[in-house]
Structures are given as structure tokens and as C-alpha cells.
Amino acid sequence: MAKRKLSLRQKRRIAKLRSQKNSAFADASQHHPAPNELHAGTVVASYGSQVDVESAVDEIIYRCHVRANLDIVTGDRVGWRPESELGIIETREHRTSELQRPDIYGKLRTVAANVTQMVVTIAPTPEPAIGLIDRYLVAAKLHNLKVIILINKTDLLNEKNQSLIHDIEDRYSTLDYPVLKISTKQAQQKGRLEDYLNSETSIFVGQSGVGKSSLIQLLIPSTNIKVGELSEAEQKGRHTTTQATLYHLQSQGKLIDSPGIREFGLWHASADEVLNGFKEIAYFSQFCKFRNCSHTNEPNCAVREALGAGKIHSERFASFQAIISQLDQVAIKSD
């Protein structure tokens, strides 16, 4: 089996297995997956044609081939069969959710499956992109995911950036989104964050450089994740994750760290689905004179009236308009 970096818990389990002088694909027993039988497991890392599967039998990580007709990503629950060297993925269970983004050819590709919660991570540096936050929230609504807005690197708050961060905190907490603050250097609010992550399969999303890998290192100290520094010239982070990886918390929670996720594809969404991702705009749209109101120039538009009265934040409305305007501008190619 190919070498990979494992958590402390996984290393202990592998050491125990080796001490019993059994190979990873030993004969069937009550402790290990039996060869030539189909076994349940969860994909914890994907490398294209090969994946790492955590067996439901012994919780050991096995490297497996993926059949050409199967689309397998991190988080998938699969049926796999042990072979002489590498296992092979035979089946995939139905996905309860799948997060997608367009590849360089314009096709939507799934990057993570069976996620239940999105952790939208921002920091004072790099400066948060409000439009991107709103896109994440629409994607979460579209996939029926819980949401946390996590403000990381609070130790970097200063006179120049604290006003923007406080405005973001007020804006989204007013909309009933949980907003947490944390610093990996000071470990403040770590326990509260863990409470939100327990019993969920969460994915950390956000701009490069906001400290997603550092947060996972804080939550699971036994992991060995490469952490990138911010560019002094542009204050933008470099991608440090090379493949989507699933990590276990000490409780029942799981985390998926995915490479370079800045935005998910929303172009396949309908205008109504985008509207539902902006809960305050969706609320006032009920009172518009016309059912198909575009909230631009129509008379008696309750949304624009609420905007003028300050009941809808102008930047949120701008995000809504930007996403709606892009729905028909990007052609997503079919397979």
C-alpha cells in the first residue's frame, strides 16, 4: 500500500494490526475485511483513479482502485472488495448531498459528498469578499446544508479592518446565521466551534489564506497539514491542500478539507433557488405586486421598498443581482 500521512488514531490501529502479524488484506475474521467479499467503507481521500477508504469493519485505511464507470469523491459511502495489493471500489451509495464546481472545461464536477454543514471561513486578512460569502450561503441553501460563518485570525484585528469584520458579524447574525470568532494562536472559542461540528460532516470553505488548514490542525493536532503563508505583496493565501481529505474529530464529527474551493457552481440553479438563498429578500418578495417581479423597475416592488428603508443590506442586494445576472451567462457543459 502506498504511504500516506495518518492521524495518531489511525497509526495506533495500524500498529495493532501489524503486531498481530496480519496483512491489510488478511483472511476473513471478525476483525478484518474478508477477501472476495463486498465491504462497506467511506472515502477519506481521493487521488483520481485511486482513493483511500476507511473500512467500516476495522476502521483501517485501505488504498483502492476506482472502476472507470464510477464517480467517486471524498465523503462517498462505498462498497469495496479487498484484492491482493489494492482494493477495488465496486458500488457507491446514494449521496445525500454533493458539492460541485466547474472544471477548466466548464463541466460541473462533484468535489465532496454527503456533507451536512458548511463552515464559511473568513479572516481580517485577506479582506473578506462579501459577494463570495453570499454565494456560499446560496450554495448551502441549495444543498440543504447547515451553515456557520467563522471569523478566523481574530488576533489580526486592528483599527483598519475591525470595522468591516464587525459589520459582517452584525449583518449575518441579524439574519440568524451562527457567527463564531476564533484565533488559532489564542485558541479562543475552540470549544464552541467543536460543539457545532459534533455529529456533522462539515466542509470548510473560503478564500485562500483564511486559515482553513490551521483550523483543522487546531481541532485535530495529530494531523500533519501543510500551512501556507500569506503573500506580503498581495496578502492572498496560497493553496496548501492537494486533495479533498476527510478527518475525524474526537467525537462523532467529521471534517472535509477540499483544495482551492472558492466558489461552487450556481449556474444550474434557478432564479427562485437563488432567491431562497437570500432569506430576507425572499421574505419581502412575497409582498411584491407582481408574482414574477424582477425587483428592478417594477412598480410596488416590496423588495426595493425594503432596500430603500434599510431592511435589506445594499451589498446583499448587489450580491443577489450579480448571481441572478450570471445564471444565463455561463454555459455548463453536459457529459
Backbone torsions as a table, in degrees:
resi	resn	phi	psi	omega
1	MET	NA	142.2	-179.4
2	ALA	-66.7	147.6	-179.3
3	LYS	-75.9	145.7	175.8
4	ARG	-153.0	160.6	178.6
5	LYS	-81.4	127.8	-176.4
6	LEU	-117.8	159.2	175.8
7	SER	-73.0	165.5	-179.9
8	LEU	-60.4	-40.2	179.7
9	ARG	-63.0	-42.1	-180.0
10	GLN	-67.5	-38.6	178.1
11	LYS	-62.0	-40.0	179.3
12	ARG	-64.3	-40.0	-179.7
13	ARG	-66.9	-40.5	178.9
14	ILE	-66.3	-40.0	178.4
15	ALA	-61.6	-40.2	178.4
16	LYS	-63.8	-40.6	179.6
17	LEU	-64.5	-43.0	-179.2
18	ARG	-68.3	-34.1	-179.8
19	SER	-63.9	-23.3	177.6
20	GLN	-87.3	3.1	176.9
21	LYS	59.1	40.5	175.6
22	ASN	-115.0	141.3	175.3
23	SER	-78.2	167.5	-179.7
24	ALA	-62.8	-26.3	178.6
25	PHE	-116.7	57.3	-177.7
26	ALA	-76.3	175.3	177.8
27	ASP	-62.3	156.0	-178.3
28	ALA	-58.6	136.8	175.4
29	SER	-157.4	-179.4	-179.9
30	GLN	-74.5	-8.7	-176.9
31	HIS	-106.1	-25.3	-171.1
32	HIS	-128.0	151.8	178.4
33	PRO	-61.1	133.5	179.6
34	ALA	-80.2	138.4	178.3
35	PRO	-65.9	152.1	177.4
36	ASN	67.0	10.7	175.0
37	GLU	-117.9	150.0	-179.6
38	LEU	-83.8	130.7	-176.7
39	HIS	-125.5	152.4	178.8
40	ALA	-85.3	147.7	177.2
41	GLY	-166.0	172.2	178.7
42	THR	-123.5	133.2	178.6
43	VAL	-73.9	122.7	-177.7
44	VAL	-107.9	-11.8	175.2
45	ALA	-161.4	145.1	-177.8
46	SER	-124.6	135.7	-180.0
47	TYR	-128.4	37.7	-179.3
48	GLY	87.8	-108.2	-178.3
49	SER	-80.3	-7.6	177.2
50	GLN	-126.8	149.9	178.7
51	VAL	-139.5	161.6	170.8
52	ASP	-101.2	128.7	-177.8
53	VAL	-117.7	129.6	173.4
54	GLU	-89.7	116.5	-176.3
55	SER	-70.0	138.7	175.9
56	ALA	-75.4	-12.5	-178.7
57	VAL	-81.1	-51.9	-174.8
58	ASP	-126.0	0.6	178.5
59	GLU	63.8	19.5	173.6
60	ILE	-85.8	151.0	178.9
61	ILE	-89.2	126.2	178.5
62	TYR	-120.0	135.0	174.7
63	ARG	-82.0	131.6	-175.7
64	CYS	-133.5	149.0	168.9
65	HIS	-78.8	155.6	176.0
66	VAL	-114.8	129.0	176.5
67	ARG	-62.4	147.2	-172.2
68	ALA	-61.7	-27.2	-176.5
69	ASN	-88.8	4.1	-178.7
70	LEU	-109.2	135.0	173.3
71	ASP	-98.5	108.2	-174.8
72	ILE	-120.9	131.0	177.6
73	VAL	-133.5	169.5	177.8
74	THR	-59.6	133.8	-178.3
75	GLY	100.9	-15.7	178.9
76	ASP	-66.2	141.0	171.6
77	ARG	-97.0	123.6	-169.0
78	VAL	-129.3	164.2	168.2
79	GLY	-106.7	126.1	-175.6
80	TRP	-131.9	156.2	-176.4
81	ARG	-124.8	126.4	176.5
82	PRO	-64.9	141.0	173.9
83	GLU	-124.5	-173.0	-175.0
84	SER	-65.1	-37.7	-179.8
85	GLU	-119.6	-63.7	178.0
86	LEU	-109.7	147.4	175.4
87	GLY	-75.5	178.1	178.3
88	ILE	-139.3	133.2	178.3
89	ILE	-79.4	123.8	-178.3
90	GLU	-104.1	-36.9	-175.1
91	THR	-140.6	162.5	175.6
92	ARG	-133.7	131.6	177.7
93	GLU	-73.2	161.8	176.5
94	HIS	-59.8	135.9	179.3
95	ARG	-85.3	133.3	175.5
96	THR	-80.1	-22.3	175.2
97	SER	-160.5	154.1	174.6
98	GLU	-147.1	131.1	179.5
99	LEU	-99.1	132.5	-173.7
100	GLN	-126.7	155.3	171.2
101	ARG	-147.4	156.1	-179.7
102	PRO	-77.7	140.6	175.2
103	ASP	-87.3	-172.6	-175.2
104	ILE	-67.8	-15.0	179.8
105	TYR	-98.0	1.2	177.9
106	GLY	88.6	9.5	178.3
107	LYS	-94.8	140.2	176.1
108	LEU	-74.2	127.5	179.9
109	ARG	-121.8	134.9	176.9
110	THR	-75.4	133.4	-178.4
111	VAL	-111.5	-18.9	178.4
112	ALA	-159.9	146.9	-176.4
113	ALA	-127.4	155.9	174.9
114	ASN	59.4	32.9	175.4
115	VAL	-80.0	143.2	178.3
116	THR	-114.5	-14.1	-174.5
117	GLN	-149.7	139.6	177.5
118	MET	-110.6	128.3	177.1
119	VAL	-105.7	100.8	-179.1
120	VAL	-81.5	110.7	-171.4
121	THR	-105.1	127.7	175.9
122	ILE	-129.9	172.8	178.9
123	ALA	-154.4	161.5	175.9
124	PRO	-58.6	-33.9	178.1
125	THR	-136.7	124.7	0.6
126	PRO	-68.8	156.4	-176.5
127	GLU	-59.6	131.8	-178.0
128	PRO	-61.7	140.1	174.7
129	ALA	-97.4	107.3	-174.8
130	ILE	-60.1	-42.4	179.9
131	GLY	-59.7	-35.9	179.7
132	LEU	-69.5	-40.2	176.4
133	ILE	-57.8	-45.9	-178.6
134	ASP	-65.2	-34.9	176.5
135	ARG	-63.9	-41.6	177.6
136	TYR	-60.3	-41.8	-177.9
137	LEU	-66.3	-37.2	176.1
138	VAL	-65.6	-43.4	179.1
139	ALA	-61.8	-39.9	179.3
140	ALA	-63.8	-42.3	178.3
141	LYS	-65.1	-41.5	-179.3
142	LEU	-60.4	-35.7	-178.0
143	HIS	-100.4	8.0	177.1
144	ASN	58.7	45.5	-179.8
145	LEU	-102.6	147.6	168.8
146	LYS	-69.5	159.0	-176.3
147	VAL	-133.7	139.2	165.8
148	ILE	-126.8	135.3	170.9
149	ILE	-101.6	116.4	-173.6
150	LEU	-110.8	118.7	176.1
151	ILE	-94.6	107.3	-177.8
152	ASN	-96.9	167.7	176.6
153	LYS	59.7	42.5	179.9
154	THR	-64.8	-15.6	176.5
155	ASP	-69.0	-12.7	179.8
156	LEU	-95.5	3.9	178.0
157	LEU	-66.1	135.4	178.4
158	ASN	-148.1	-174.2	-176.6
159	GLU	-62.6	-28.5	-176.4
160	LYS	-78.6	-34.5	-172.3
161	ASN	-112.4	-11.4	-173.2
162	GLN	-68.1	-28.5	179.5
163	SER	-64.3	-44.5	179.1
164	LEU	-64.1	-44.0	-179.2
165	ILE	-64.3	-41.8	178.3
166	HIS	-65.1	-36.7	178.7
167	ASP	-65.8	-41.5	177.8
168	ILE	-64.0	-43.7	179.3
169	GLU	-60.0	-46.6	-179.3
170	ASP	-65.8	-42.4	-175.8
171	ARG	-60.0	-47.8	-173.6
172	TYR	-86.4	-28.9	174.7
173	SER	-67.8	-32.6	175.8
174	THR	-63.4	-28.4	178.6
175	LEU	-89.0	10.9	176.0
176	ASP	70.7	24.9	170.2
177	TYR	-88.8	132.0	175.5
178	PRO	-62.4	127.5	178.1
179	VAL	-119.9	119.3	-179.0
180	LEU	-115.4	151.1	175.9
181	LYS	-118.6	142.2	-179.1
182	ILE	-156.1	154.0	171.3
183	SER	-133.4	124.4	179.6
184	THR	-67.8	-20.8	178.4
185	LYS	-80.2	-32.8	-179.2
186	GLN	-103.5	-13.2	177.5
187	ALA	57.6	29.1	178.1
188	GLN	-74.9	141.4	177.8
189	GLN	65.7	14.9	178.9
190	LYS	-60.1	-43.9	-178.8
191	GLY	-62.4	-39.3	179.4
192	ARG	-66.6	-40.0	177.2
193	LEU	-62.7	-42.7	179.2
194	GLU	-60.8	-36.3	178.0
195	ASP	-60.9	-40.3	179.5
196	TYR	-71.0	-28.5	-176.0
197	LEU	-84.9	-22.6	-177.3
198	ASN	-60.4	138.8	176.7
199	SER	65.8	12.9	176.8
200	GLU	-119.8	158.0	168.0
201	THR	-106.8	103.2	-170.8
202	SER	-104.3	149.9	172.7
203	ILE	-123.0	131.7	177.9
204	PHE	-88.2	125.3	178.1
205	VAL	-127.6	156.9	179.5
206	GLY	154.8	173.7	178.2
207	GLN	-63.0	155.9	173.4
208	SER	-63.5	139.5	176.6
209	GLY	93.5	0.0	179.9
210	VAL	-83.4	-6.7	173.3
211	GLY	97.1	29.7	-178.9
212	LYS	-63.9	-44.8	-179.9
213	SER	-66.3	-36.6	177.7
214	SER	-65.0	-35.8	177.7
215	LEU	-64.7	-42.6	178.5
216	ILE	-64.9	-38.5	177.1
217	GLN	-61.6	-37.1	178.4
218	LEU	-67.7	-43.6	-177.5
219	LEU	-72.9	-33.3	-178.9
220	ILE	-130.6	82.6	-174.4
221	PRO	-58.5	-22.7	-177.7
222	SER	-74.9	-12.6	178.6
223	THR	-76.7	156.5	179.0
224	ASN	-123.8	86.6	-174.6
225	ILE	-108.0	132.2	177.5
226	LYS	-69.1	129.5	-179.0
227	VAL	-113.6	128.2	-177.8
228	GLY	-94.3	152.6	177.3
229	GLU	-93.2	156.4	177.2
230	LEU	-77.2	144.0	173.8
231	SER	-69.8	126.7	-179.6
232	GLU	-66.4	-30.1	-177.2
233	ALA	-73.0	-43.6	-174.3
234	GLU	-113.9	-8.9	-177.8
235	GLN	54.6	39.0	175.4
236	LYS	-117.7	140.3	-177.4
237	GLY	-79.9	160.7	173.6
238	ARG	-102.5	144.4	177.8
239	HIS	-63.8	132.0	-178.9
240	THR	-116.3	-14.0	-179.9
241	THR	-95.1	131.3	-175.4
242	THR	-100.7	-18.7	174.5
243	GLN	-153.0	156.3	178.4
244	ALA	-67.2	130.3	-176.3
245	THR	-133.1	137.9	178.5
246	LEU	-101.2	131.8	179.5
247	TYR	-120.9	150.0	177.6
248	HIS	-99.8	137.5	169.0
249	LEU	-85.3	170.7	-179.9
250	GLN	-65.5	-29.0	177.2
251	SER	-90.8	-143.4	-178.8
252	GLN	-91.7	0.8	-177.4
253	GLY	-75.8	153.8	176.4
254	LYS	-132.1	150.8	178.2
255	LEU	-126.4	140.2	172.0
256	ILE	-117.3	123.3	175.8
257	ASP	-104.8	118.2	-173.8
258	SER	-115.4	142.2	-173.0
259	PRO	-72.9	126.2	168.2
260	GLY	60.6	26.4	178.8
261	ILE	-75.0	111.3	174.8
262	ARG	-108.8	-32.8	177.3
263	GLU	-155.6	153.8	175.9
264	PHE	-103.0	153.4	178.7
265	GLY	-65.5	123.0	177.0
266	LEU	-114.9	0.9	-172.2
267	TRP	-71.5	-18.2	177.1
268	HIS	-85.5	-3.8	179.6
269	ALA	-80.3	155.1	176.1
270	SER	-88.6	166.5	178.1
271	ALA	-62.0	-37.0	178.5
272	ASP	-65.8	-37.8	179.0
273	GLU	-67.3	-38.3	175.7
274	VAL	-64.6	-44.0	179.3
275	LEU	-57.5	-42.4	-179.7
276	ASN	-65.1	-20.9	176.6
277	GLY	-77.3	-11.2	175.0
278	PHE	-113.3	87.1	-168.7
279	LYS	-59.4	-36.8	-178.1
280	GLU	-73.8	-35.9	177.5
281	ILE	-69.5	-40.1	178.3
282	ALA	-61.5	-37.8	-179.4
283	TYR	-63.3	-51.0	-176.2
284	PHE	-71.7	-23.9	-179.3
285	SER	-64.2	-20.3	178.2
286	GLN	-62.7	-24.2	-173.3
287	PHE	-102.8	8.0	176.4
288	CYS	-68.9	150.3	-178.6
289	LYS	-63.9	-39.3	-177.7
290	PHE	-106.8	135.2	-178.1
291	ARG	-64.1	-33.1	-179.3
292	ASN	-98.8	29.4	-178.3
293	CYS	-57.9	131.2	178.0
294	SER	-90.5	-4.8	177.8
295	HIS	62.9	37.3	178.1
296	THR	-117.4	-71.1	-175.7
297	ASN	-123.3	4.0	-176.6
298	GLU	-68.9	147.1	176.4
299	PRO	-72.4	152.3	177.7
300	ASN	55.4	41.4	176.2
301	CYS	-84.6	112.5	-177.4
302	ALA	-67.5	-28.3	179.6
303	VAL	-67.8	-45.9	-179.6
304	ARG	-70.1	-30.9	174.9
305	GLU	-65.6	-42.0	177.7
306	ALA	-66.5	-36.0	177.1
307	LEU	-62.7	-45.5	179.7
308	GLY	-66.0	-28.1	-179.8
309	ALA	-87.1	1.1	179.4
310	GLY	79.1	13.0	179.4
311	LYS	-84.9	-15.7	172.1
312	ILE	-123.2	128.7	-178.1
313	HIS	-69.5	137.8	-176.3
314	SER	-61.3	-36.6	179.7
315	GLU	-70.4	-34.6	176.1
316	ARG	-64.9	-42.6	179.4
317	PHE	-64.9	-38.3	177.5
318	ALA	-63.7	-39.3	177.0
319	SER	-62.5	-43.3	179.0
320	PHE	-59.8	-47.7	-179.6
321	GLN	-62.9	-39.7	-178.3
322	ALA	-64.5	-43.1	-179.3
323	ILE	-67.5	-44.7	179.4
324	ILE	-59.2	-42.5	-177.3
325	SER	-67.5	-22.4	-177.8
326	GLN	-91.4	-8.3	-175.1
327	LEU	-59.3	-37.5	-177.4
328	ASP	-101.9	4.9	-175.7
329	GLN	-95.0	-19.8	-177.3
330	VAL	-114.8	121.9	-179.7
331	ALA	-92.2	116.5	175.5
332	ILE	-88.3	122.7	-176.1
333	LYS	-76.9	143.0	175.1
334	SER	-90.0	159.0	-179.9
335	ASP	-69.9	NA	NA
